Amino acid sequence: MPTLRASRYNFYRSGALYNALTGALVTLDGDDADVLGRHLMERADLDDGAMDSEFVALLRRGGFLVDGATDELEIVRERYWRARTISS
């Protein structure tokens, strides 16, 4: 499994985790929801092996966790230039 890290575009508040790059939104609940939400927003190191594999898959699908090699800024740049080209 590739090394995963939290997306730089995660935002967490009051149980809601939002990823601004993908537009995904999930609600977190339970005893560790606030700790997990803050870790994902602050891009702290996470032990994805300690999390349920289905939950990790959900976070990956939503863009909350990304492969370590993923260049999210490049994704934003590509979207920007594509939008400029289409609207010209």
Secondary structure, 3 states (H helix, E strand, C coil): CCCEEECCCEEEECCEEEECCCCCEEECCCCCHHHHHHHHHHCCCCCHHHCCHHHHHHHHHCCCEEECCCCHHHHHHHHHHHHHHHHC
